[in-house]
Amino acid sequence: MPLIMVVDDDQDLAEMLGIVLNSEGYEVNLVSRGDEVITAFETQAPDLILLDIMLPGLDGVAVCKAVRSKSMVPIVMLTAKGETSDVVAGLEAGADDYMVKPFNPQELLA
């Protein structure tokens, strides 16, 4: 079963994503702090990372750069920061895609 790491400090959103992804046959690992992602990434080896930008400990852009320096695992930014400069920063950090909150779970699954 493919493993998706959901990195978001909004517990309600993370749990909702977990439910949606589980119902589609994915295993989900929820991480709420940016500074915990690298350790979790190295022990879990996810197939995809859904990554918020605004995180405690280490922001999502820094997390994306750190993961990208180790792996080409797909990374999708899921964030409320929708300014063009934020999108560009996320993509330049190595994200494969960028979705602005709020979003439709069906869009994410597609």
Secondary structure, 3 states (H helix, E strand, C coil): CCEEEEECCCHHHHHHHHHHHHHCCCEEEEECCHHHHHHHHHHHCCCEEEECCCCCCCCHHHHHHHHHCCCCCCEEEEECCCCHHHHHHHHHCCCCEEEECCCCHHHHHC
